[in-house]
């Protein structure tokens, strides 16, 4: 992942300038207290630079409450250096290449993740689910993609 440098420059095409003045996916997550566990995990996994890169990426972002649903000690175990690869696999399972907005997600039945696995997508009157997680907030735009908030951690 490439390090992100936010710029306020609006040189060139106006629309492009607007996108680059937006925070990245990582900056957006870091600016929201509900994602502090996710941000800590991204740092431990060494994925901050990647998800700060050009993208675009679609991130299904678990909240702190989603991480809290995992069995006791799971998060602490995953953050340990010896479990870095397992943490990378779990986190990259939450990322899909490209910017996939809610209007597009409802047309899909599955998506291939950066991790290489496939997440199941189901849309109903009750809402959209990614594997066993409910999508609770959609289309949080970032300069390098989009975030959809989920209520559970999904596992490859």
ROKOLNU-880461 format. One record per residue (C-alpha): residue in one letter; x, y, z. Coordinates in steps of 0.25 Angstrom, whole numbers, plus 2048, in hexadecimal, padded with zeros to 3 digits. Last residue first. Layout:
REM residues N
AXYZ
...
This chain:
REM residues 156
X7CD7C0816
X7C67C7822
X7BC7D2823
X7BD7DB82F
X7AF7DF832
X7A67EC832
X7AB7F1824
X7AE80081F
X7AF802810
X7BC80A80C
X7BF80F7FF
X7CB8127F6
X7D88197F5
X7D48287F8
X7C9822802
X7BA821801
X7B281B80C
X7A8813803
X7A180B80D
X79D80981B
X7987FD823
X79C7F2819
X7987E6821
X7A37DB823
X7A27CC821
X7A87CC813
X7A67DA80E
X7977DD811
X78F7E880B
X7817ED811
X7757E7817
X76D7E880A
X7787DF804
X7867E07FE
X7907D57FF
X79F7D57FD
X7A87C97FF
X7B77CC801
X7C17C57F8
X7CF7C37FC
X7DC7C87F6
X7E07D1801
X7DD7DD7F8
X7CF7D87F8
X7C67D27ED
X7B87D67EE
X7AB7CF7EF
X79C7D07EC
X79D7DD7E5
X7927E77E1
X7907ED7EF
X79F7F07EF
X79E7F97E3
X7948037E9
X79B8027F6
X7A88077F0
X7B47FE7EB
X7C18067E9
X7CB7FC7E4
X7D27F07EB
X7CA7EA7F6
X7CF7EB805
X7CA7E4811
X7D17D780E
X7DE7E080E
X7DC7E281D
X7DA7D3820
X7E67CF817
X7EF7DA81D
X7EB7D682B
X7EF7C7828
X7FC7CC822
X7FF7D582F
X7FC7CA839
X80A7C983E
X80A7D8840
X7FE7D884A
X7F27E0845
X7EB7D3842
X7EC7CE850
X7E77DB856
X7DB7DB84C
X7D87CD850
X7D97CE85F
X7CA7CC862
X7C37C6856
X7BF7D084B
X7B37D984D
X7BD7E4852
X7C27E6844
X7B47E983F
X7B27F384A
X7C07FA846
X7B97FB838
X7BC7F282D
X7C07F9820
X7BC7F2812
X7C67FA80A
X7C57FC7FB
X7D28007F5
X7D680A7EA
X7E180A7EC
X7EC8147ED
X7F38117FA
X7EE814808
X7E9805809
X7F6800805
X7FE80A80E
X7F580681A
X7F67F7818
X8027F4821
X7F97E9828
X7FB7F0836
X7F87FD830
X7EB7F8829
X7E77F1836
X7E97FE83E
X7E0805833
X7D57FA834
X7D57FB843
X7D480A843
X7C980A838
X7BD80F841
X7C681B845
X7C5820837
X7D1829831
X7DA81D830
X7CF816827
X7CF82281E
X7DE82381E
X7DF81581A
X7D581580F
X7DC82280A
X7D783080D
X7D1839802
X7DA8447FC
X7DE83A7F1
X7CF8377ED
X7CC8467EC
X7D98487E3
X7D483D7DA
X7C78447D8
X7CD8517D5
X7D784B7CA
X7E58517CB
X7EA8587D7
X7E18577E4
X7EC8557EE
X7E88527FC
X7F18467FD
X7F083A805
X7FD832805
X7FA823806
X805819807
X80580E7FD
X800800800
